């Protein structure tokens, strides 16, 4: 009898534990949260001009494409000169400022937002930053619903999160998941420590908010990792603190200015940790110091291991890059480094990044004296000049699709050393040479691409 009583008690305990576990594993109910925050999320409709390549593609009937590709041109066929795109955005202030992605509004000729009450309002692009994929919009009016921002530092891996956006144009679609990882860097990018989730994101979700369970925005949905173009379980969001820093600069100055230390970094692995007599892999290893950079002036050396940034321990390179990306020019920082088996503190004053948006804006403004090539450029530093074995040149950072340079097959990463036999030593030489180019001519552009020199014919139209 006693045994039966014990068995019954045991079964009851097991069933109770199973019930608790089932309850704990039940999906999070976001219904109230969605109802509260949805009014502050909007759809973004964008009109963009078609590039020359896209125009050619639309001019060729599908049957001819199969045999001849995109080389066949039918000149008298009428095709639209513009295309439409869509995305998402959300209000960060009651006076009409919204956050979205740079790639959503890039090259837009018109931007319209659609509120949840179906009102459509024309929006202005206040500014846009390609490196972080953040753009700031503004609409006329007041009293708009404003979303609260959360503390990304308190966000935990495994925590439930919610996304609201317009995937494939379906307005106000909600999808939920968990935080899969933090401080993710993708494809060698170092500007954004992405939040990785398994929230289902698809085209149209870009620019929408990522919420925690308290209804606070913790990220701006930016991209997915996919081999097919569709959702495959890996989604990435820009931390809201990073996005708000960019938005503040865009609001105040219309551009983003970043700090520059001048070091190349890599993670510490198990073998390096043993070599440096570290108890575990931690810190960030300096592999190269740029000549005349703030790091060089402060006395940093290749082989130094950075262990702390302003007193905060660094476990991996992505953390250090996040702190540096959040810093501002002329800011003084203190880094604790390991060198020759001893720790020391080194102070440095950050400079303005040489490849930053101000340089891009200035270059484009000065290029307006001649044809607009559609490129972003910067000077080469001493290390790059030595590596390429050249006395001068400018680095092509970005090429606008459909522009003059793009049509000439000039690519990001190319180094221009001559234009029409005129030596290009720096960006000033480049701007002067471009201003001398005449319409309906073909310029000879000497470039270095992957260490090889070549000459490209660039038609000026």
N, C-alpha and C positions, 0 to 999 in steps of 0.2 A: 504493500500500500504506500509505504514511504517512497519506494522507488518510482511508483506511478506518479506520485505527487511531484517528485523531483523532475521527472521527465516532462510533466506538464509545464512546470515552471521554466524548464530549459527551453521547451518549444515556444512558450510565450515570449521569453527573452529574445530568442532568435527572430521570431516574427516581428517583434517590436523594433529590433535593430534593422531588419530588412525594410520596415516601413519608414524608419528615419532616413535610411540610405536612399530609398526611392524618392522620398520627399526632397532630400538634398540634391538629388540628381535631376530633379524636374527642371524644365526650361524656365529661364527667368521671364517673368511677365513684364514686358516693356509697354503695355498698352496705354497706361496712364501717362507715361513719359512721352510717348509719341504724340499723344493728344496735346500735351503742354508745349512741346518745342516745335512742332510742325509749322506753325504760322511764321516762324523766323527763318525757315528754309525756303529757298526759291529755285525755280528752274531758270536756266540761262540759255537764251537763244542768241546765236551769233551768226553774223553774215561776214564771209571772208571772200577775198578775191581769189580766183583760181590762178595757180601758177602756170607758166608756159607749158610745162610738162603735162599738167592736168588738162589744159586746153587741147593739146595735141591728142591725148588719149580719148577725149570725148568726141573728137572729130573723126575718128577712125571707126567704121562699123565693126561689130564683133566678128563677122565672118572674115574680114580682111586682117584683123588682128591675129587670127589663128595662123595665117600664112606669112604675114609680113611684119608682125609686131607693131610697134608704135611709130614706125618710120613712114607710113603712108599718111599723106595729108590731103584732105578734101577742102580746098580753100573757100568754097561758096556755101558750105553748110553752116547754118546758124546754130551756135551753142551758147548756153548761158555763161556769163563772165564771172559769176559769183556762185558760191556754195553756202549752205547753211550747216551749222554745227550746234551742238547743245552740251550742256553740263549742268552743274549745280552751284549754289552759293548760299551764304547765310549772313544775316545781319549781325554786326558786332557793335553797333551803336544805334541809338534811337533816331539820330539825324541822317540815317541813310547810307552809312558805310557798310560794305559787304566784303567778305573774303571769298576768293575762288582760286583756281589754278591758273598759272601763266599759260599753260598749253591750251586752256579753254578759250582764252581771249586773244591769243597770239595772232597778229596780223588782222585783227577784226576791223571791219569798216562800220559795223553797227552792232550794239549789244543791247538786248532787251531782257528784262527779268519778268517772270510771271509769278505772282503771289498765290497763296493757297486759296484766296477768294477770286482767283482768275483775272485779277487786274494785271495789265501789262504796263510796265514803266521803262522808258529808255534810260540806260545806264551809261555813265562815263567811266572810262578806264583811267583812274588816277595815276596808277603806275603798275609796273609788272617786273618781276625779277625771275629770270630764266633759271638761275642756278638753284634756287630753292623751290621753283615752280609755284610761287605765290603771286597773286595779283590782287589789287585793291580796287573795288568799284565804288561808285557814288551815285545815288539817285536823289532827286529833289523831293523834299518833303520832311516830315517829322512824325514822331510818335510811332515809329516802326518797332516791332517786337525785337528785343535785344537778347542774345544768348549769353549765358554766363560761361566763363572759361574756367577750366579745372587745373589742378596741379599735376603736371605730367610726372614730376618726380615721385609722386605717391601712387602712380599707376603701377599695378602689379601684373606680372605674367600669369595668365590664367583668369584674370578678371573679366567678367562679361562686359561687352561694349555693343553699341548700337550705331548703325549708319542710316542716314536718310538722304535720299537723292532722287535723281531721275534717270535710272538705267534705261538705255535705249529709248529715252523720251517718255517713259512711263512715270508721271509726276508722283512725288511723295511716296516712293517705295521704301519700306523699311526692311533692313536685314540685320541680323544679330550674330554675334560670335564671341570669341574670347581674344584676349591679347596673347599672341603667340611668342613674341619676342620684342625687345626694345633695343634702341641704339643700333639699328641695322643700317649698313652702308651698302648701296647697290652698284654693281658694275664699276667699281672704282670711284664712285662719287663720294665726296667728303663734305658736302655742304649741308646735308640733312641727316640727322640720326633717326631714321624712320621708325615708326611704330608698326610692327608686323602683326597682322590679325588674320583670322580665318573668316572674317565677314565677307559675304558675297558682294563684290564690287564688279561692275561692268561699265562699258562706255556710257557716259551720262552721269555716273556717280561722281566723276571728277569735280573737285571743288566743294563737295558737300561735307557736312560735319560728322565727326565721330564722337559719340557721347559715352560717358561713363554712366553708372547706374543712378547717379544723383542728377542727371540731366545737364551736366557740365560738358562743354566741348573740350576734348583732349587732343583732337587732331583734325587735320584737313585731308580728306581722302584724295589720294594723288594718283596711284597707279597699281597695277597688278603684275604678277610674274606669271607669264603664260607662254606655252608653246603653240597655242591655237588662236590666241586673240580673245578667248573667253576666260571666265573665272576658273581657276584651278586650285583654289584653297590658299593662295598666298596673296594677301592684299597689304598695301603700304600706305601709311598716312603720315603727313608732316606734323610733328608735335606742335601744339597750339602756341607754346611759348616762342618757338622759332618763327612761326607764321606771324604772330603779333609783333615781334621785334621788326620783322621786315615791313609789315603794314605801317608801323609807326614811322619808319624812315620814308616810306613811299608817301605817306600823308604829309610829312613835314618838308621833304626835299624833292619828292618825285623820283628818287633814285636811291640805290642802296650802296653804302660805302662800307667796305669790310677791312678788318685789320689784317696785318701781314707780319709774320714772324720770320719766315724764310728758311724753313727746314723741311726735309723729306723724312717721313716717319714709317715705321712698321711695328707690328705686334711682336711681343716677346713670346717665343714658344718654349717648350720644355727644355730643349738643349741649350738655348740661350740663357734661360733662367739658371740652369746649372753652371754655365760658364761665368755668369755674373754673380754667382753665389746668392741667388735669390731663393727664398723659401718656396716660392711658387711663381708661375708665369704672371707677371704684372708689369705695369708701366708701358712706356712707348719708346722705342729705340730710334735715335736720330741717325739716319744713314747718310745724310748730306746736308751741308749748310751752305746756303747761297751766299756768294761773295757780296760784301757791302750791305748785307741785310741786317735787320735788327738783331737777329740771332748771332751773326758774325761779330757785330759790334759789342754784344754783351759777353762774348767769349764762349759760346756753345761750340762743341766739337762733335764731329762724327764719331759715333760710338757711345755717346752719353745716353743714359737711360733716364727719361723723365718719369719721376715717381709721384710728384704732386704738382697741382696747379693752384696757386694761391692757398696752399694749405690743404686742399682737397685731394685725397689719394686718387691715382689714375690706375685703373685695372687693365685698360686696353686703349689702343690708339683712337678708336672712335669716340671715346669719352673726352680725350684731350682735344680732338678736332672740334667737338661740340662746344667746348669752352672757348676755344680760339675763334670759332665762327660767331659766337655771341659777344665777343669783345669788340671794342671800337678803336679806331686809329688814335694814337697818342696816349693810349692807356698803358700804365705801368703794371707789369705782372711779375710774379715771383715763382720760379719753378725750382723744385727740389730735384736734383739730378744725382745719379750714381756714376762716379768716374774713378777709375783706379781703386776700386773696392772701398771707396769712401763717399759719403753723402755730403753734398754742399748745396746751398741756395744761391741761385743766380737770378738777378733782376734784369728785365729788358723792357724797353719802351716800344710798343708796336707801331708800325707805320701803316700807311694806306696801301692796300693790295695793288700791285701794278697792273693786274688784269681785271680791274673792277669796273662797274658800270659807269662811273664818271668818265673814265678814259674812253669807253665805248660811245657815250653820248657826245663827248667833245669831238671825237673823230668823225662821227656821222655829221655833226653840225658843220665842221670845217669842210667835209667832203661835199657839202651842198654847193660849193663854189664850182665844182665840176660835176661830172656824171655820178649818180649814186650807184655804187657797185653792190651794195647790200652785204657788207662785211663788217665784222667787228675785229679790231686789230690791237696789238700791243707790242711794245719793244721787247727784244730779246734780252735776257739777263746775261751776265758774264759767263755763267756756267753753260748756258745754251749756245752762246757764240763759240765757246771752246769746243763743245761737243760736236757742233756742226762744221767746225773749221771754216768759219766765215767771219768777215770783218764787220758785217752789218746785216740788217734785214728786219722784217716785221713778221710776227706770227699771226696767222689768220685764226682767230678764236671761233668765229661763228660765221656762217654763210646763209643769208636769207634765201629761202627756196623761191625759185623763179626769177631772181635778180640777175644782173649782168654777170657777176662772178660765178653764180651757180650755173648759168648756161654755158660758161667757159670751162666747167668741170673743175673749178677751184674748190678745194675741200678744207674743212677745219683741220688744223695741224700743219698745213702748208706754210712754208716760210718764203716770202717774196723778197728777192734780192735785187731785182732790176725791173724797170718798166720802160720799154722802148730804149733799152741800152743805158738808161739813167740809173746809177747806183742808188739803192734804197738802203740807207744806213739806219733809219729810225722812222717813227710814225710821221714826223714832220716832213721828211723826204717823201714818204708815201703820199701824203696829202697834197703836197706841191705837184708831184708827178701826175696824180689823178686829175688835178685841176687843169692841167694842160691838155688832157685828152679831148679830142674833137668827136662830134657825132658822126655816125656812118663811116667810122674807121675801125681798123682792127689793131689793137695794141699787143705788143709782144711782152709777155710777163714771164720772167725767169723765176722759177721756184725751186725749193728743196723739199722733196717729199720722201719721207722714210730714208733719209740720207742720200738720195739720188737727185741730181740736178736735172731739170727739164724746162722746156719753154712752152708756154700755153698761149694760144691765140685768143684774145678776148675782144669780142665784137661789141663796139659802143653804139647803142641804138637809142 
